[in-house]
Amino acid sequence: MADLTRVAEQDLMKSSVEEADKPALVAEPPANLDDNSSSSGRGCFAEKEKEDTGGHQPKVSRNRKREFEDDSRKVHMGEGHGQTVAAHYNELQEVGVEKRSESRIFYLRNFNNWMKSVLIGEFIDKVRQKKNSITVLDLGCGKGGDLLKWRKGRIHKLVCTDIAEVSVQQCQQRYSDMKVRSRPSERIFNAEFIQADSSKELLSSKYDDPAMCFDICSCQFVYHYSFETYEQADMMLKNACGNLCRGGYFIGTTPNSFELVKRLEASPTNSFGNDIYTVKFEKKGEYPLFGCKYDFHLEGVVDVPEFLVYFPLLEEMAKKYSMKLVYKKTFREFYEENMKNEEHKMLLKRMKALEQYPANDHSSLASDKPDDYEHVEELMKNGKAELPMGTLSKSEWEATSIYLVFAFEKQL
Ligand SMILES: C[S@@+](CC[C@H](N)C(=O)[O-])C[C@H]1O[C@@H](n2cnc3c(N)ncnc32)[C@H](O)[C@@H]1O
């Protein structure tokens, strides 16, 4: 998906103190957005699950095998959408703090960033119980949006890699700036930067130490680009998990295929969305396991081709690399669970991950459509909330609730 999280984390750190004494920003997401119990749309995948994975083992038909072989040829010929994706991310401009705060999706970006912070923090804590010197692979690092999270986690070594060369350069620059600005007493992690297409090239040969073993591979909003072909998805998995230490974690965020198909099936056309995002499929009703392309458009960003990731298949494929699923949660589930933790709730405020409703005298709401906040009014009517409260506009909830959070653990 397009870069939903680019927020200058420095700004977030700075805002922590002044935000602390604002009114409690506790909100519930609009109730009807991602009700996974609904059968609409899920049916196609439930059937697919039986048909293609036999519950767990994917059975690949002869035609499907032929498809894989054709895809494989494409990979070796360097075809596919990787270059389009790289070009898109290379062209994305870094925007200043002021411009960013004016963005219609300011809170959505912050919210997604909070989700990543909590996820990353959780797994750093898990590893830290076993060892102190933590090594991380940030696969699809972009412009380095997570550098401050690694700094906060006091890791020892980071390898940043991305298909987009300009992004890798900007990430490296951000790392150097961070080092220069840090206190002399603070030990900042060592870092290595690699431009590579992780769905087509083996990363290990590019590391300073090819035998490097990672405690965490973090793949935030990236893995779905690899589901163009089986070979690409497998190569990205190999890069993510092949060099993990025993007990290491592969964590990430990716669109939830059930949610995408559910919304598509409910739409009268081949697309769905709202005023800030649009997802456009080529057709409805047929969802191949690989190469099921859709175009994702986000406010102020051009279309990027992405691919549906059928999660039960990813879970199966990961077994090849001795990976066991620890959990898979929708953004909604993850948010609701983590909001029970006071520290995470405070972080949500500090990161400005929710907007205050109603706006105060010095601010205006992100959306000027009154029905974008009807879920808050509904909560109020039912006596379930007090104003002012923290929320996202309905359009932003709809965009963020497409995603899921996952974590795998290396068994051997
Ligand atoms: C939505 S951005 C996320 C960036 C970063 N992970 C974050 O959360 O801020 C997706 C990133 O995946 C990268 N990407 C897409 N396909 C890739 C591939 N085949 N190999 C490596 N990186 C890829 C893009 O260049 C882009 O930087």
The ligand as a Gaussian input file, in Angstrom:
#p B3LYP/6-31G(d) Opt

LIG

0 1
 C        4.030000       1.496000       2.312000
 S        5.748000       1.597000       2.171000
 C        6.218000       1.164000       3.820000
 C        7.563000       1.668000       4.208000
 C        7.973000       1.345000       5.658000
 N        7.991000      -0.075000       5.890000
 C        7.060000       2.032000       6.645000
 O        6.234000       1.356000       7.271000
 O        7.187000       3.249000       6.798000
 C        6.143000       0.130000       1.261000
 C        7.603000      -0.025000       0.992000
 O        7.840000      -1.312000       0.438000
 C        8.857000      -1.191000      -0.527000
 N        8.834000      -2.365000      -1.440000
 C        7.826000      -2.720000      -2.278000
 N        8.175000      -3.838000      -2.957000
 C        9.400000      -4.200000      -2.523000
 C       10.288000      -5.254000      -2.846000
 N        9.971000      -6.153000      -3.781000
 N       11.489000      -5.337000      -2.224000
 C       11.817000      -4.404000      -1.279000
 N       11.007000      -3.374000      -0.935000
 C        9.822000      -3.267000      -1.545000
 C        8.511000       0.123000      -1.214000
 O        9.569000       0.649000      -1.959000
 C        8.122000       0.981000      -0.013000
 O        9.219000       1.658000       0.538000

